Amino acid sequence: MPHYRSGFSEEDFDRLKAAIAAIAEDGPFDANDVLAPVVQAGITNNAGDVATALGDLADLGYLNSLEGDPPRWERSG
């Protein structure tokens, strides 16, 4: 398994994808937008950790990283 920056396991990424699915359908989002569902899924308690994991998902091609501050993402394809 590749070493991701966030240190999340494959199971964590699966739970992260499920937690952000509904939010991603509404368009671009940032780490704060997905923090509540991610915490409810038991993944993390820190927006910085979520942002790093979202960056990992972008590196894996699951999300597109968008320009801006704060960083924003959208689902690929």
N, CA, C, O and CB atoms as a CASP TS submission, in Angstrom:
PFRMAT TS
TARGET T0000
AUTHOR 0000-0000-0000
METHOD Language model
MODEL 1
PARENT N/A
ATOM      1  N   MET     1       0.835  -1.175   0.000  1.00  0.00           N
ATOM      2  CA  MET     1       0.000   0.000   0.000  1.00  0.00           C
ATOM      3  C   MET     1       0.886   1.246   0.000  1.00  0.00           C
ATOM      4  O   MET     1       1.856   1.312   0.755  1.00  0.00           O
ATOM      5  CB  MET     1      -0.953  -0.007   1.213  1.00  0.00           C
ATOM      6  N   PRO     2       0.563   2.237  -0.840  1.00  0.00           N
ATOM      7  CA  PRO     2       1.365   3.470  -0.854  1.00  0.00           C
ATOM      8  C   PRO     2       1.296   4.191   0.481  1.00  0.00           C
ATOM      9  O   PRO     2       0.327   4.042   1.225  1.00  0.00           O
ATOM     10  CB  PRO     2       0.893   4.403  -1.970  1.00  0.00           C
ATOM     11  N   HIS     3       2.312   4.964   0.779  1.00  0.00           N
ATOM     12  CA  HIS     3       2.312   5.777   1.997  1.00  0.00           C
ATOM     13  C   HIS     3       1.724   7.140   1.674  1.00  0.00           C
ATOM     14  O   HIS     3       2.329   7.923   0.942  1.00  0.00           O
ATOM     15  CB  HIS     3       3.752   5.919   2.585  1.00  0.00           C
ATOM     16  N   TYR     4       0.564   7.422   2.209  1.00  0.00           N
ATOM     17  CA  TYR     4      -0.097   8.689   1.968  1.00  0.00           C
ATOM     18  C   TYR     4       0.360   9.703   2.993  1.00  0.00           C
ATOM     19  O   TYR     4       0.758   9.338   4.099  1.00  0.00           O
ATOM     20  CB  TYR     4      -1.620   8.529   2.004  1.00  0.00           C
ATOM     21  N   ARG     5       0.305  10.976   2.633  1.00  0.00           N
ATOM     22  CA  ARG     5       0.729  12.050   3.543  1.00  0.00           C
ATOM     23  C   ARG     5      -0.090  12.068   4.822  1.00  0.00           C
ATOM     24  O   ARG     5       0.433  12.362   5.897  1.00  0.00           O
ATOM     25  CB  ARG     5       0.622  13.402   2.851  1.00  0.00           C
ATOM     26  N   SER     6      -1.385  11.752   4.707  1.00  0.00           N
ATOM     27  CA  SER     6      -2.259  11.815   5.875  1.00  0.00           C
ATOM     28  C   SER     6      -2.051  10.646   6.826  1.00  0.00           C
ATOM     29  O   SER     6      -2.444  10.727   7.990  1.00  0.00           O
ATOM     30  CB  SER     6      -3.698  11.857   5.436  1.00  0.00           C
ATOM     31  N   GLY     7      -1.446   9.568   6.360  1.00  0.00           N
ATOM     32  CA  GLY     7      -1.285   8.390   7.197  1.00  0.00           C
ATOM     33  C   GLY     7      -2.569   7.599   7.347  1.00  0.00           C
ATOM     34  O   GLY     7      -2.630   6.675   8.158  1.00  0.00           O
ATOM     35  N   PHE     8      -3.601   7.942   6.580  1.00  0.00           N
ATOM     36  CA  PHE     8      -4.867   7.224   6.648  1.00  0.00           C
ATOM     37  C   PHE     8      -4.702   5.832   6.055  1.00  0.00           C
ATOM     38  O   PHE     8      -3.909   5.621   5.137  1.00  0.00           O
ATOM     39  CB  PHE     8      -5.980   7.999   5.912  1.00  0.00           C
ATOM     40  N   SER     9      -5.459   4.895   6.593  1.00  0.00           N
ATOM     41  CA  SER     9      -5.470   3.543   6.035  1.00  0.00           C
ATOM     42  C   SER     9      -6.433   3.493   4.848  1.00  0.00           C
ATOM     43  O   SER     9      -7.178   4.443   4.607  1.00  0.00           O
ATOM     44  CB  SER     9      -5.873   2.497   7.117  1.00  0.00           C
ATOM     45  N   GLU    10      -6.416   2.411   4.127  1.00  0.00           N
ATOM     46  CA  GLU    10      -7.348   2.226   3.011  1.00  0.00           C
ATOM     47  C   GLU    10      -8.793   2.280   3.517  1.00  0.00           C
ATOM     48  O   GLU    10      -9.669   2.835   2.854  1.00  0.00           O
ATOM     49  CB  GLU    10      -7.076   0.876   2.289  1.00  0.00           C
ATOM     50  N   GLU    11      -9.032   1.702   4.694  1.00  0.00           N
ATOM     51  CA  GLU    11     -10.369   1.749   5.303  1.00  0.00           C
ATOM     52  C   GLU    11     -10.769   3.183   5.636  1.00  0.00           C
ATOM     53  O   GLU    11     -11.922   3.567   5.437  1.00  0.00           O
ATOM     54  CB  GLU    11     -10.412   0.884   6.574  1.00  0.00           C
ATOM     55  N   ASP    12      -9.820   3.982   6.144  1.00  0.00           N
ATOM     56  CA  ASP    12     -10.097   5.389   6.435  1.00  0.00           C
ATOM     57  C   ASP    12     -10.491   6.137   5.164  1.00  0.00           C
ATOM     58  O   ASP    12     -11.418   6.947   5.175  1.00  0.00           O
ATOM     59  CB  ASP    12      -8.872   6.056   7.086  1.00  0.00           C
ATOM     60  N   PHE    13      -9.773   5.858   4.056  1.00  0.00           N
ATOM     61  CA  PHE    13     -10.109   6.520   2.794  1.00  0.00           C
ATOM     62  C   PHE    13     -11.496   6.109   2.311  1.00  0.00           C
ATOM     63  O   PHE    13     -12.236   6.941   1.787  1.00  0.00           O
ATOM     64  CB  PHE    13      -9.061   6.192   1.724  1.00  0.00           C
ATOM     65  N   ASP    14     -11.857   4.849   2.479  1.00  0.00           N
ATOM     66  CA  ASP    14     -13.204   4.407   2.090  1.00  0.00           C
ATOM     67  C   ASP    14     -14.266   5.135   2.910  1.00  0.00           C
ATOM     68  O   ASP    14     -15.283   5.566   2.368  1.00  0.00           O
ATOM     69  CB  ASP    14     -13.348   2.877   2.270  1.00  0.00           C
ATOM     70  N   ARG    15     -14.031   5.271   4.215  1.00  0.00           N
ATOM     71  CA  ARG    15     -14.983   5.991   5.069  1.00  0.00           C
ATOM     72  C   ARG    15     -15.014   7.475   4.727  1.00  0.00           C
ATOM     73  O   ARG    15     -16.075   8.098   4.774  1.00  0.00           O
ATOM     74  CB  ARG    15     -14.624   5.802   6.549  1.00  0.00           C
ATOM     75  N   LEU    16     -13.861   8.049   4.381  1.00  0.00           N
ATOM     76  CA  LEU    16     -13.795   9.449   3.978  1.00  0.00           C
ATOM     77  C   LEU    16     -14.597   9.666   2.696  1.00  0.00           C
ATOM     78  O   LEU    16     -15.377  10.614   2.606  1.00  0.00           O
ATOM     79  CB  LEU    16     -12.329   9.888   3.779  1.00  0.00           C
ATOM     80  N   LYS    17     -14.413   8.801   1.715  1.00  0.00           N
ATOM     81  CA  LYS    17     -15.168   8.920   0.459  1.00  0.00           C
ATOM     82  C   LYS    17     -16.666   8.852   0.718  1.00  0.00           C
ATOM     83  O   LYS    17     -17.431   9.626   0.142  1.00  0.00           O
ATOM     84  CB  LYS    17     -14.755   7.815  -0.528  1.00  0.00           C
ATOM     85  N   ALA    18     -17.088   7.939   1.573  1.00  0.00           N
ATOM     86  CA  ALA    18     -18.513   7.814   1.886  1.00  0.00           C
ATOM     87  C   ALA    18     -19.018   9.057   2.615  1.00  0.00           C
ATOM     88  O   ALA    18     -20.135   9.511   2.364  1.00  0.00           O
ATOM     89  CB  ALA    18     -18.770   6.558   2.740  1.00  0.00           C
ATOM     90  N   ALA    19     -18.207   9.609   3.511  1.00  0.00           N
ATOM     91  CA  ALA    19     -18.621  10.775   4.292  1.00  0.00           C
ATOM     92  C   ALA    19     -18.762  12.022   3.429  1.00  0.00           C
ATOM     93  O   ALA    19     -19.600  12.875   3.721  1.00  0.00           O
ATOM     94  CB  ALA    19     -17.627  11.036   5.407  1.00  0.00           C
ATOM     95  N   ILE    20     -17.956  12.147   2.365  1.00  0.00           N
ATOM     96  CA  ILE    20     -18.017  13.349   1.542  1.00  0.00           C
ATOM     97  C   ILE    20     -18.909  13.194   0.313  1.00  0.00           C
ATOM     98  O   ILE    20     -19.101  14.161  -0.424  1.00  0.00           O
ATOM     99  CB  ILE    20     -16.634  13.731   1.110  1.00  0.00           C
ATOM    100  N   ALA    21     -19.452  12.016   0.075  1.00  0.00           N
ATOM    101  CA  ALA    21     -20.212  11.758  -1.155  1.00  0.00           C
ATOM    102  C   ALA    21     -21.343  12.764  -1.364  1.00  0.00           C
ATOM    103  O   ALA    21     -21.440  13.345  -2.445  1.00  0.00           O
ATOM    104  CB  ALA    21     -20.785  10.352  -1.125  1.00  0.00           C
ATOM    105  N   ALA    22     -22.186  12.984  -0.382  1.00  0.00           N
ATOM    106  CA  ALA    22     -23.327  13.894  -0.541  1.00  0.00           C
ATOM    107  C   ALA    22     -22.868  15.334  -0.709  1.00  0.00           C
ATOM    108  O   ALA    22     -23.437  16.069  -1.516  1.00  0.00           O
ATOM    109  CB  ALA    22     -24.267  13.786   0.660  1.00  0.00           C
ATOM    110  N   ILE    23     -21.865  15.743   0.025  1.00  0.00           N
ATOM    111  CA  ILE    23     -21.368  17.110  -0.073  1.00  0.00           C
ATOM    112  C   ILE    23     -20.748  17.353  -1.449  1.00  0.00           C
ATOM    113  O   ILE    23     -20.931  18.421  -2.034  1.00  0.00           O
ATOM    114  CB  ILE    23     -20.338  17.392   1.039  1.00  0.00           C
ATOM    115  N   ALA    24     -20.023  16.371  -1.960  1.00  0.00           N
ATOM    116  CA  ALA    24     -19.365  16.509  -3.254  1.00  0.00           C
ATOM    117  C   ALA    24     -20.377  16.640  -4.392  1.00  0.00           C
ATOM    118  O   ALA    24     -20.070  17.246  -5.418  1.00  0.00           O
ATOM    119  CB  ALA    24     -18.453  15.317  -3.505  1.00  0.00           C
ATOM    120  N   GLU    25     -21.563  16.088  -4.228  1.00  0.00           N
ATOM    121  CA  GLU    25     -22.591  16.199  -5.262  1.00  0.00           C
ATOM    122  C   GLU    25     -23.062  17.635  -5.445  1.00  0.00           C
ATOM    123  O   GLU    25     -23.550  17.991  -6.517  1.00  0.00           O
ATOM    124  CB  GLU    25     -23.773  15.311  -4.920  1.00  0.00           C
ATOM    125  N   ASP    26     -22.923  18.462  -4.415  1.00  0.00           N
ATOM    126  CA  ASP    26     -23.374  19.848  -4.464  1.00  0.00           C
ATOM    127  C   ASP    26     -22.342  20.792  -5.068  1.00  0.00           C
ATOM    128  O   ASP    26     -22.593  21.992  -5.177  1.00  0.00           O
ATOM    129  CB  ASP    26     -23.728  20.313  -3.085  1.00  0.00           C
ATOM    130  N   GLY    27     -21.185  20.265  -5.461  1.00  0.00           N
ATOM    131  CA  GLY    27     -20.157  21.092  -6.078  1.00  0.00           C
ATOM    132  C   GLY    27     -18.915  21.198  -5.215  1.00  0.00           C
ATOM    133  O   GLY    27     -18.748  20.434  -4.264  1.00  0.00           O
ATOM    134  N   PRO    28     -18.040  22.147  -5.543  1.00  0.00           N
ATOM    135  CA  PRO    28     -16.769  22.290  -4.820  1.00  0.00           C
ATOM    136  C   PRO    28     -16.973  22.483  -3.316  1.00  0.00           C
ATOM    137  O   PRO    28     -17.967  23.061  -2.877  1.00  0.00           O
ATOM    138  CB  PRO    28     -15.981  23.467  -5.383  1.00  0.00           C
ATOM    139  N   PHE    29     -16.025  21.994  -2.552  1.00  0.00           N
ATOM    140  CA  PHE    29     -16.095  22.042  -1.095  1.00  0.00           C
ATOM    141  C   PHE    29     -14.703  22.202  -0.531  1.00  0.00           C
ATOM    142  O   PHE    29     -13.713  21.953  -1.220  1.00  0.00           O
ATOM    143  CB  PHE    29     -16.767  20.778  -0.527  1.00  0.00           C
ATOM    144  N   ASP    30     -14.624  22.623   0.738  1.00  0.00           N
ATOM    145  CA  ASP    30     -13.337  22.704   1.423  1.00  0.00           C
ATOM    146  C   ASP    30     -13.343  21.764   2.631  1.00  0.00           C
ATOM    147  O   ASP    30     -14.342  21.099   2.903  1.00  0.00           O
ATOM    148  CB  ASP    30     -13.035  24.167   1.864  1.00  0.00           C
ATOM    149  N   ALA    31     -12.241  21.717   3.337  1.00  0.00           N
ATOM    150  CA  ALA    31     -12.109  20.788   4.467  1.00  0.00           C
ATOM    151  C   ALA    31     -13.145  21.062   5.549  1.00  0.00           C
ATOM    152  O   ALA    31     -13.655  20.126   6.165  1.00  0.00           O
ATOM    153  CB  ALA    31     -10.707  20.877   5.063  1.00  0.00           C
ATOM    154  N   ASN    32     -13.458  22.312   5.786  1.00  0.00           N
ATOM    155  CA  ASN    32     -14.454  22.637   6.811  1.00  0.00           C
ATOM    156  C   ASN    32     -15.845  22.148   6.424  1.00  0.00           C
ATOM    157  O   ASN    32     -16.639  21.782   7.290  1.00  0.00           O
ATOM    158  CB  ASN    32     -14.488  24.142   7.056  1.00  0.00           C
ATOM    159  N   ASP    33     -16.144  22.139   5.120  1.00  0.00           N
ATOM    160  CA  ASP    33     -17.449  21.660   4.654  1.00  0.00           C
ATOM    161  C   ASP    33     -17.658  20.182   4.976  1.00  0.00           C
ATOM    162  O   ASP    33     -18.781  19.755   5.244  1.00  0.00           O
ATOM    163  CB  ASP    33     -17.587  21.886   3.150  1.00  0.00           C
ATOM    164  N   VAL    34     -16.585  19.408   4.950  1.00  0.00           N
ATOM    165  CA  VAL    34     -16.715  17.962   5.163  1.00  0.00           C
ATOM    166  C   VAL    34     -16.310  17.517   6.562  1.00  0.00           C
ATOM    167  O   VAL    34     -16.404  16.335   6.890  1.00  0.00           O
ATOM    168  CB  VAL    34     -15.885  17.225   4.152  1.00  0.00           C
ATOM    169  N   LEU    35     -15.856  18.463   7.392  1.00  0.00           N
ATOM    170  CA  LEU    35     -15.366  18.092   8.720  1.00  0.00           C
ATOM    171  C   LEU    35     -16.422  17.370   9.555  1.00  0.00           C
ATOM    172  O   LEU    35     -16.132  16.323  10.133  1.00  0.00           O
ATOM    173  CB  LEU    35     -14.894  19.328   9.457  1.00  0.00           C
ATOM    174  N   ALA    36     -17.638  17.906   9.630  1.00  0.00           N
ATOM    175  CA  ALA    36     -18.670  17.283  10.479  1.00  0.00           C
ATOM    176  C   ALA    36     -18.984  15.848  10.054  1.00  0.00           C
ATOM    177  O   ALA    36     -18.961  14.962  10.908  1.00  0.00           O
ATOM    178  CB  ALA    36     -19.949  18.116  10.442  1.00  0.00           C
ATOM    179  N   PRO    37     -19.280  15.572   8.766  1.00  0.00           N
ATOM    180  CA  PRO    37     -19.568  14.181   8.414  1.00  0.00           C
ATOM    181  C   PRO    37     -18.355  13.261   8.584  1.00  0.00           C
ATOM    182  O   PRO    37     -18.507  12.075   8.878  1.00  0.00           O
ATOM    183  CB  PRO    37     -20.061  14.109   6.984  1.00  0.00           C
ATOM    184  N   VAL    38     -17.172  13.803   8.400  1.00  0.00           N
ATOM    185  CA  VAL    38     -15.967  12.991   8.569  1.00  0.00           C
ATOM    186  C   VAL    38     -15.768  12.624  10.040  1.00  0.00           C
ATOM    187  O   VAL    38     -15.455  11.478  10.361  1.00  0.00           O
ATOM    188  CB  VAL    38     -14.730  13.740   8.033  1.00  0.00           C
ATOM    189  N   VAL    39     -15.950  13.593  10.926  1.00  0.00           N
ATOM    190  CA  VAL    39     -15.826  13.319  12.359  1.00  0.00           C
ATOM    191  C   VAL    39     -16.904  12.332  12.795  1.00  0.00           C
ATOM    192  O   VAL    39     -16.626  11.425  13.579  1.00  0.00           O
ATOM    193  CB  VAL    39     -15.928  14.628  13.181  1.00  0.00           C
ATOM    194  N   GLN    40     -18.137  12.497  12.296  1.00  0.00           N
ATOM    195  CA  GLN    40     -19.216  11.569  12.624  1.00  0.00           C
ATOM    196  C   GLN    40     -18.908  10.156  12.151  1.00  0.00           C
ATOM    197  O   GLN    40     -19.371   9.185  12.750  1.00  0.00           O
ATOM    198  CB  GLN    40     -20.521  12.045  12.012  1.00  0.00           C
ATOM    199  N   ALA    41     -18.131  10.036  11.081  1.00  0.00           N
ATOM    200  CA  ALA    41     -17.735   8.721  10.584  1.00  0.00           C
ATOM    201  C   ALA    41     -16.578   8.139  11.405  1.00  0.00           C
ATOM    202  O   ALA    41     -16.153   7.008  11.167  1.00  0.00           O
ATOM    203  CB  ALA    41     -17.338   8.813   9.107  1.00  0.00           C
ATOM    204  N   GLY    42     -16.070   8.916  12.373  1.00  0.00           N
ATOM    205  CA  GLY    42     -15.018   8.430  13.260  1.00  0.00           C
ATOM    206  C   GLY    42     -13.638   8.447  12.644  1.00  0.00           C
ATOM    207  O   GLY    42     -12.770   7.672  13.046  1.00  0.00           O
ATOM    208  N   ILE    43     -13.420   9.321  11.672  1.00  0.00           N
ATOM    209  CA  ILE    43     -12.148   9.312  10.964  1.00  0.00           C
ATOM    210  C   ILE    43     -11.102  10.196  11.631  1.00  0.00           C
ATOM    211  O   ILE    43      -9.968   9.757  11.822  1.00  0.00           O
ATOM    212  CB  ILE    43     -12.352   9.754   9.541  1.00  0.00           C
ATOM    213  N   THR    44     -11.452  11.429  11.990  1.00  0.00           N
ATOM    214  CA  THR    44     -10.488  12.369  12.552  1.00  0.00           C
ATOM    215  C   THR    44     -11.242  13.445  13.333  1.00  0.00           C
ATOM    216  O   THR    44     -12.472  13.472  13.338  1.00  0.00           O
ATOM    217  CB  THR    44      -9.608  13.007  11.433  1.00  0.00           C
ATOM    218  N   ASN    45     -10.509  14.308  13.975  1.00  0.00           N
ATOM    219  CA  ASN    45     -11.153  15.426  14.670  1.00  0.00           C
ATOM    220  C   ASN    45     -10.483  16.744  14.322  1.00  0.00           C
ATOM    221  O   ASN    45     -10.545  17.696  15.101  1.00  0.00           O
ATOM    222  CB  ASN    45     -11.120  15.207  16.185  1.00  0.00           C
ATOM    223  N   ASN    46      -9.845  16.810  13.164  1.00  0.00           N
ATOM    224  CA  ASN    46      -9.003  17.945  12.846  1.00  0.00           C
ATOM    225  C   ASN    46      -9.167  18.319  11.377  1.00  0.00           C
ATOM    226  O   ASN    46      -8.968  17.474  10.504  1.00  0.00           O
ATOM    227  CB  ASN    46      -7.534  17.636  13.167  1.00  0.00           C
ATOM    228  N   ALA    47      -9.527  19.569  11.088  1.00  0.00           N
ATOM    229  CA  ALA    47      -9.717  20.014   9.700  1.00  0.00           C
ATOM    230  C   ALA    47      -8.419  19.917   8.902  1.00  0.00           C
ATOM    231  O   ALA    47      -8.453  19.671   7.696  1.00  0.00           O
ATOM    232  CB  ALA    47     -10.240  21.457   9.670  1.00  0.00           C
ATOM    233  N   GLY    48      -7.278  20.107   9.560  1.00  0.00           N
ATOM    234  CA  GLY    48      -5.990  19.970   8.865  1.00  0.00           C
ATOM    235  C   GLY    48      -5.764  18.546   8.386  1.00  0.00           C
ATOM    236  O   GLY    48      -5.282  18.328   7.274  1.00  0.00           O
ATOM    237  N   ASP    49      -6.116  17.566   9.235  1.00  0.00           N
ATOM    238  CA  ASP    49      -5.994  16.163   8.824  1.00  0.00           C
ATOM    239  C   ASP    49      -6.910  15.866   7.642  1.00  0.00           C
ATOM    240  O   ASP    49      -6.529  15.155   6.713  1.00  0.00           O
ATOM    241  CB  ASP    49      -6.325  15.224   9.999  1.00  0.00           C
ATOM    242  N   VAL    50      -8.117  16.415   7.687  1.00  0.00           N
ATOM    243  CA  VAL    50      -9.064  16.201   6.594  1.00  0.00           C
ATOM    244  C   VAL    50      -8.532  16.824   5.314  1.00  0.00           C
ATOM    245  O   VAL    50      -8.616  16.214   4.248  1.00  0.00           O
ATOM    246  CB  VAL    50     -10.446  16.787   6.943  1.00  0.00           C
ATOM    247  N   ALA    51      -7.985  18.036   5.405  1.00  0.00           N
ATOM    248  CA  ALA    51      -7.437  18.703   4.227  1.00  0.00           C
ATOM    249  C   ALA    51      -6.299  17.887   3.622  1.00  0.00           C
ATOM    250  O   ALA    51      -6.200  17.770   2.400  1.00  0.00           O
ATOM    251  CB  ALA    51      -6.946  20.111   4.589  1.00  0.00           C
ATOM    252  N   THR    52      -5.446  17.328   4.464  1.00  0.00           N
ATOM    253  CA  THR    52      -4.352  16.497   3.974  1.00  0.00           C
ATOM    254  C   THR    52      -4.886  15.247   3.286  1.00  0.00           C
ATOM    255  O   THR    52      -4.384  14.856   2.232  1.00  0.00           O
ATOM    256  CB  THR    52      -3.419  16.110   5.122  1.00  0.00           C
ATOM    257  N   ALA    53      -5.901  14.617   3.876  1.00  0.00           N
ATOM    258  CA  ALA    53      -6.490  13.419   3.276  1.00  0.00           C
ATOM    259  C   ALA    53      -7.186  13.758   1.963  1.00  0.00           C
ATOM    260  O   ALA    53      -7.134  12.970   1.018  1.00  0.00           O
ATOM    261  CB  ALA    53      -7.484  12.764   4.247  1.00  0.00           C
ATOM    262  N   LEU    54      -7.839  14.923   1.889  1.00  0.00           N
ATOM    263  CA  LEU    54      -8.457  15.342   0.634  1.00  0.00           C
ATOM    264  C   LEU    54      -7.391  15.562  -0.432  1.00  0.00           C
ATOM    265  O   LEU    54      -7.605  15.248  -1.603  1.00  0.00           O
ATOM    266  CB  LEU    54      -9.285  16.624   0.837  1.00  0.00           C
ATOM    267  N   GLY    55      -6.251  16.097  -0.030  1.00  0.00           N
ATOM    268  CA  GLY    55      -5.120  16.228  -0.958  1.00  0.00           C
ATOM    269  C   GLY    55      -4.654  14.880  -1.453  1.00  0.00           C
ATOM    270  O   GLY    55      -4.327  14.728  -2.630  1.00  0.00           O
ATOM    271  N   ASP    56      -4.619  13.895  -0.566  1.00  0.00           N
ATOM    272  CA  ASP    56      -4.260  12.532  -0.965  1.00  0.00           C
ATOM    273  C   ASP    56      -5.254  11.992  -1.985  1.00  0.00           C
ATOM    274  O   ASP    56      -4.858  11.373  -2.973  1.00  0.00           O
ATOM    275  CB  ASP    56      -4.203  11.606   0.261  1.00  0.00           C
ATOM    276  N   LEU    57      -6.558  12.226  -1.746  1.00  0.00           N
ATOM    277  CA  LEU    57      -7.583  11.758  -2.696  1.00  0.00           C
ATOM    278  C   LEU    57      -7.420  12.452  -4.043  1.00  0.00           C
ATOM    279  O   LEU    57      -7.690  11.848  -5.081  1.00  0.00           O
ATOM    280  CB  LEU    57      -9.004  12.010  -2.136  1.00  0.00           C
ATOM    281  N   ALA    58      -6.988  13.697  -4.044  1.00  0.00           N
ATOM    282  CA  ALA    58      -6.721  14.393  -5.306  1.00  0.00           C
ATOM    283  C   ALA    58      -5.519  13.759  -6.002  1.00  0.00           C
ATOM    284  O   ALA    58      -5.537  13.566  -7.218  1.00  0.00           O
ATOM    285  CB  ALA    58      -6.471  15.906  -5.059  1.00  0.00           C
ATOM    286  N   ASP    59      -4.476  13.437  -5.236  1.00  0.00           N
ATOM    287  CA  ASP    59      -3.300  12.777  -5.811  1.00  0.00           C
ATOM    288  C   ASP    59      -3.659  11.429  -6.427  1.00  0.00           C
ATOM    289  O   ASP    59      -3.054  11.003  -7.411  1.00  0.00           O
ATOM    290  CB  ASP    59      -2.222  12.589  -4.743  1.00  0.00           C
ATOM    291  N   LEU    60      -4.651  10.761  -5.835  1.00  0.00           N
ATOM    292  CA  LEU    60      -5.085   9.454  -6.331  1.00  0.00           C
ATOM    293  C   LEU    60      -6.080   9.569  -7.492  1.00  0.00           C
ATOM    294  O   LEU    60      -6.468   8.557  -8.073  1.00  0.00           O
ATOM    295  CB  LEU    60      -5.710   8.656  -5.198  1.00  0.00           C
ATOM    296  N   GLY    61      -6.494  10.798  -7.832  1.00  0.00           N
ATOM    297  CA  GLY    61      -7.402  11.005  -8.948  1.00  0.00           C
ATOM    298  C   GLY    61      -8.874  10.928  -8.593  1.00  0.00           C
ATOM    299  O   GLY    61      -9.724  11.023  -9.478  1.00  0.00           O
ATOM    300  N   TYR    62      -9.197  10.755  -7.310  1.00  0.00           N
ATOM    301  CA  TYR    62     -10.597  10.692  -6.885  1.00  0.00           C
ATOM    302  C   TYR    62     -11.227  12.080  -6.843  1.00  0.00           C
ATOM    303  O   TYR    62     -12.417  12.232  -7.117  1.00  0.00           O
ATOM    304  CB  TYR    62     -10.707  10.028  -5.510  1.00  0.00           C
ATOM    305  N   LEU    63     -10.433  13.088  -6.503  1.00  0.00           N
ATOM    306  CA  LEU    63     -10.891  14.480  -6.433  1.00  0.00           C
ATOM    307  C   LEU    63     -10.023  15.349  -7.321  1.00  0.00           C
ATOM    308  O   LEU    63      -8.877  15.008  -7.614  1.00  0.00           O
ATOM    309  CB  LEU    63     -10.865  15.002  -4.976  1.00  0.00           C
ATOM    310  N   ASN    64     -10.574  16.472  -7.747  1.00  0.00           N
ATOM    311  CA  ASN    64      -9.802  17.518  -8.423  1.00  0.00           C
ATOM    312  C   ASN    64      -9.550  18.630  -7.419  1.00  0.00           C
ATOM    313  O   ASN    64     -10.466  19.073  -6.725  1.00  0.00           O
ATOM    314  CB  ASN    64     -10.551  18.063  -9.697  1.00  0.00           C
ATOM    315  N   SER    65      -8.317  19.073  -7.346  1.00  0.00           N
ATOM    316  CA  SER    65      -7.954  20.187  -6.478  1.00  0.00           C
ATOM    317  C   SER    65      -8.160  21.484  -7.257  1.00  0.00           C
ATOM    318  O   SER    65      -7.717  21.605  -8.399  1.00  0.00           O
ATOM    319  CB  SER    65      -6.475  20.058  -5.971  1.00  0.00           C
ATOM    320  N   LEU    66      -8.831  22.447  -6.636  1.00  0.00           N
ATOM    321  CA  LEU    66      -9.128  23.724  -7.285  1.00  0.00           C
ATOM    322  C   LEU    66      -8.274  24.827  -6.686  1.00  0.00           C
ATOM    323  O   LEU    66      -7.867  24.745  -5.527  1.00  0.00           O
ATOM    324  CB  LEU    66     -10.621  24.073  -7.150  1.00  0.00           C
ATOM    325  N   GLU    67      -8.003  25.853  -7.473  1.00  0.00           N
ATOM    326  CA  GLU    67      -7.257  27.020  -7.000  1.00  0.00           C
ATOM    327  C   GLU    67      -8.082  27.764  -5.955  1.00  0.00           C
ATOM    328  O   GLU    67      -9.312  27.752  -6.009  1.00  0.00           O
ATOM    329  CB  GLU    67      -6.893  27.963  -8.181  1.00  0.00           C
ATOM    330  N   GLY    68      -7.424  28.395  -5.025  1.00  0.00           N
ATOM    331  CA  GLY    68      -8.129  29.240  -4.072  1.00  0.00           C
ATOM    332  C   GLY    68      -7.613  29.102  -2.660  1.00  0.00           C
ATOM    333  O   GLY    68      -6.803  28.229  -2.346  1.00  0.00           O
ATOM    334  N   ASP    69      -8.104  29.983  -1.825  1.00  0.00           N
ATOM    335  CA  ASP    69      -7.752  29.973  -0.416  1.00  0.00           C
ATOM    336  C   ASP    69      -9.040  30.187   0.370  1.00  0.00           C
ATOM    337  O   ASP    69      -9.607  31.277   0.286  1.00  0.00           O
ATOM    338  CB  ASP    69      -6.674  31.070  -0.077  1.00  0.00           C
ATOM    339  N   PRO    70      -9.523  29.237   1.109  1.00  0.00           N
ATOM    340  CA  PRO    70      -8.883  27.956   1.407  1.00  0.00           C
ATOM    341  C   PRO    70      -8.944  27.006   0.216  1.00  0.00           C
ATOM    342  O   PRO    70      -9.731  27.195  -0.711  1.00  0.00           O
ATOM    343  CB  PRO    70      -9.541  27.309   2.619  1.00  0.00           C
ATOM    344  N   PRO    71      -8.087  25.970   0.261  1.00  0.00           N
ATOM    345  CA  PRO    71      -8.120  24.974  -0.805  1.00  0.00           C
ATOM    346  C   PRO    71      -9.508  24.344  -0.928  1.00  0.00           C
ATOM    347  O   PRO    71     -10.186  24.106   0.072  1.00  0.00           O
ATOM    348  CB  PRO    71      -7.069  23.889  -0.551  1.00  0.00           C
ATOM    349  N   ARG    72      -9.912  24.083  -2.155  1.00  0.00           N
ATOM    350  CA  ARG    72     -11.224  23.466  -2.416  1.00  0.00           C
ATOM    351  C   ARG    72     -11.024  22.282  -3.350  1.00  0.00           C
ATOM    352  O   ARG    72     -10.035  22.202  -4.078  1.00  0.00           O
ATOM    353  CB  ARG    72     -12.234  24.501  -3.036  1.00  0.00           C
ATOM    354  N   TRP    73     -11.978  21.370  -3.313  1.00  0.00           N
ATOM    355  CA  TRP    73     -11.936  20.176  -4.140  1.00  0.00           C
ATOM    356  C   TRP    73     -13.301  19.923  -4.766  1.00  0.00           C
ATOM    357  O   TRP    73     -14.316  20.464  -4.326  1.00  0.00           O
ATOM    358  CB  TRP    73     -11.487  18.961  -3.315  1.00  0.00           C
ATOM    359  N   GLU    74     -13.301  19.086  -5.805  1.00  0.00           N
ATOM    360  CA  GLU    74     -14.530  18.596  -6.408  1.00  0.00           C
ATOM    361  C   GLU    74     -14.275  17.160  -6.851  1.00  0.00           C
ATOM    362  O   GLU    74     -13.127  16.757  -7.040  1.00  0.00           O
ATOM    363  CB  GLU    74     -14.989  19.503  -7.612  1.00  0.00           C
ATOM    364  N   ARG    75     -15.352  16.387  -7.017  1.00  0.00           N
ATOM    365  CA  ARG    75     -15.215  14.997  -7.470  1.00  0.00           C
ATOM    366  C   ARG    75     -14.691  14.968  -8.889  1.00  0.00           C
ATOM    367  O   ARG    75     -15.054  15.822  -9.698  1.00  0.00           O
ATOM    368  CB  ARG    75     -16.561  14.248  -7.383  1.00  0.00           C
ATOM    369  N   SER    76     -13.856  14.015  -9.201  1.00  0.00           N
ATOM    370  CA  SER    76     -13.348  13.811 -10.564  1.00  0.00           C
ATOM    371  C   SER    76     -14.414  13.141 -11.401  1.00  0.00           C
ATOM    372  O   SER    76     -15.241  12.374 -10.908  1.00  0.00           O
ATOM    373  CB  SER    76     -12.051  12.964 -10.561  1.00  0.00           C
ATOM    374  N   GLY    77     -14.366  13.457 -12.686  1.00  0.00           N
ATOM    375  CA  GLY    77     -15.212  12.797 -13.678  1.00  0.00           C
ATOM    376  C   GLY    77     -16.590  12.677 -13.292  1.00  0.00           C
ATOM    377  O   GLY    77     -17.398  12.137 -14.048  1.00  0.00           O
TER
END
